[in-house]
């Protein structure tokens, strides 16, 4: 019973170490993270789904192990200075057992098993984690004043969304069920009609 208790304690401490929150500055400034997601996209991921950014960091920093005491370098130095990108070695990872290889002729890296990796990813898909932004809804009109400044802000939000999801934006603009209404018309509508559009329709406010 005492042995079981100790095992549980060790397991819990390891889990906490793996899934503990890391400062945004550590993640956002890391070269390997920036290799796959540009700084602006990193900021957006942090806003849309901060857990996703943490899992991305966990993948790059904890889906493998190495002897930092023996090498004299930390995980951050391995990623930032040695430029170790674990995603380039996914083809070596085994489903149920760890695998070792030598990086840069001297650093022994042990990839964790696929089973351990799946636990680390917490349900996120690795490919989308590395290459895509998390989904966020198409911008809606949120102002109650209907000023030109409000319209400019709305347009900026729409174009920002379109840059992040170009294919989805093309589908959205070609959707015949989406109401396209000019801002000039929109701001002169009575409150009832405007409320109906904002609550009952899929819409795009245009020049």
C-alpha positions in Angstrom: 0.0 0.0 0.0 2.8 2.4 0.9 4.6 1.5 -2.4 1.3 2.3 -4.3 1.0 5.6 -2.5 4.6 6.6 -3.5 3.9 5.6 -7.1 0.8 7.7 -7.2 2.7 10.7 -5.8 5.5 10.3 -8.4 2.9 9.9 -11.2 1.0 13.0 -10.0 4.2 15.1 -9.8 5.2 14.1 -13.3 1.8 14.9 -14.6 1.8 18.3 -12.9 5.3 19.0 -14.3 4.2 18.1 -17.9 0.9 20.0 -17.8 1.8 23.0 -15.7 1.3 26.4 -17.3 4.3 28.0 -19.0 4.7 31.8 -19.2 3.6 33.2 -22.5 6.9 35.0 -22.9 8.7 31.7 -22.8 6.5 30.1 -25.4 6.1 33.1 -27.7 9.8 33.8 -27.9 10.9 30.3 -28.6 12.5 29.7 -32.0 10.9 26.3 -32.7 7.4 27.6 -31.9 8.1 30.6 -34.2 9.3 28.3 -36.9 5.8 26.8 -37.1 3.7 29.7 -36.0 4.6 33.3 -36.6 4.5 35.7 -33.7 1.1 37.3 -34.7 -0.4 33.8 -35.0 1.1 32.8 -31.6 -0.7 35.8 -30.1 -4.0 34.8 -31.7 -3.7 31.3 -30.5 -3.1 32.6 -27.0 -6.3 34.7 -27.3 -8.5 32.1 -28.9 -7.3 28.9 -27.2 -4.5 29.4 -24.6 -4.6 25.7 -23.7 -3.8 24.9 -27.4 -0.6 27.0 -27.1 0.4 25.3 -23.9 -0.1 21.9 -25.6 2.0 23.1 -28.5 4.8 24.0 -26.1 4.4 20.7 -24.3 4.9 18.9 -27.6 8.1 20.8 -28.5 9.6 20.6 -25.0 8.3 17.4 -23.4 7.5 14.8 -26.1 11.1 13.6 -25.7 13.8 13.4 -23.1 17.5 13.9 -22.9 20.2 14.1 -20.2 20.5 17.9 -19.6 23.0 17.3 -16.8 25.3 15.3 -19.1 24.9 17.8 -22.0 24.9 20.9 -19.9 22.0 22.5 -21.8 18.4 23.1 -20.9 15.3 22.4 -23.0 15.1 26.0 -24.0 18.7 26.0 -25.1 18.2 22.7 -27.0 15.3 24.4 -28.9 16.7 27.9 -29.3 20.4 27.4 -29.7 20.7 23.8 -31.0 17.6 24.2 -33.1 16.1 20.8 -32.2 12.8 20.4 -33.9 11.1 17.3 -32.6 8.5 17.4 -35.4 11.3 16.5 -37.9 11.8 13.2 -36.1 8.1 12.0 -35.8 8.8 9.3 -38.4 11.0 7.6 -35.8 8.5 7.6 -33.0 7.1 4.2 -32.1 3.5 3.5 -31.0 4.2 1.7 -27.7 7.9 2.2 -26.8 10.5 4.9 -26.6 13.1 5.2 -29.3 16.6 6.8 -29.1 18.7 8.6 -31.6 21.8 10.9 -31.6 21.2 14.5 -32.5 24.1 16.6 -33.9 26.5 13.8 -33.2 26.5 14.0 -29.4 23.1 14.6 -27.9 21.1 11.4 -27.1 17.4 12.1 -27.6 14.7 9.7 -26.5 11.3 10.1 -28.2 8.5 9.1 -25.9 6.1 6.5 -27.2 3.1 7.3 -29.4 0.8 6.5 -26.4 2.6 9.0 -24.2 2.5 11.5 -27.0 -1.3 11.2 -27.3 -1.6 11.9 -23.6 0.6 14.9 -24.0 -1.5 16.3 -26.9 -4.7 16.1 -24.8 -6.9 15.4 -27.8 -5.4 17.9 -30.2 -4.4 16.8 -33.7 -0.7 17.2 -34.2 -0.8 18.4 -37.8 -3.4 21.1 -37.0 -1.5 22.0 -33.8 1.7 22.7 -35.8 0.2 24.4 -38.9 -3.2 25.8 -38.2 -5.0 28.4 -36.1 -7.8 27.3 -33.9 -11.2 28.0 -35.3 -12.9 31.2 -34.3 -16.3 32.5 -35.4 -16.8 35.0 -38.2 -16.9 38.6 -36.8 -20.2 40.0 -35.9 -21.4 43.6 -35.6 -21.2 44.5 -31.9 -21.6 48.3 -31.8 -24.9 50.1 -31.1 -23.8 53.5 -32.5 -23.4 52.6 -36.3 -20.7 55.2 -36.9 -18.1 55.1 -39.7 -15.4 54.3 -37.1 -17.5 51.3 -36.0 -17.8 50.2 -39.6 -14.0 50.5 -40.1 -13.4 48.4 -37.0 -15.9 45.8 -38.3 -14.1 45.7 -41.7 -10.7 45.3 -40.1 -12.0 42.4 -38.0 -13.5 40.8 -41.2 -10.3 41.1 -43.2 -8.2 39.8 -40.3 -10.5 36.8 -40.2 -10.3 36.4 -44.0 -6.4 36.4 -43.9 -6.4 33.7 -41.3 -9.1 31.5 -43.0 -9.0 32.4 -46.7 -10.7 29.2 -47.9 -13.5 29.6 -45.4 -13.9 33.2 -46.4 -14.3 32.3 -50.0 -17.0 29.8 -49.1 -18.7 32.3 -46.9 -18.8 35.1 -49.5 -20.2 32.7 -52.1 -23.0 31.5 -49.8 -26.3 32.6 -51.3 -28.0 32.2 -48.0 -25.8 34.9 -46.4 -27.3 38.4 -46.6 -25.0 41.1 -48.0 -26.1 44.5 -46.8 -24.4 47.9 -47.4 -23.4 49.9 -44.4 -25.2 52.9 -45.8 -28.4 50.9 -45.9 -27.8 49.2 -42.6 -27.3 52.3 -40.5 -30.5 53.9 -41.8 -32.7 50.8 -41.1 -35.2 50.9 -38.2 -34.2 49.1 -35.0 -36.5 46.2 -35.6 -35.1 45.4 -39.0 -31.5 45.8 -37.8 -32.1 43.5 -34.9 -33.8 41.0 -37.1 -30.7 40.9 -39.4 -28.2 40.7 -36.5 -30.1 37.9 -34.7 -31.8 35.9 -37.4 -29.5 36.1 -40.5 -26.0 35.2 -41.5 -24.8 38.5 -42.8 -21.9 40.5 -44.2 -21.9 44.2 -44.0 -20.2 45.8 -47.0 -19.3 49.2 -48.4 
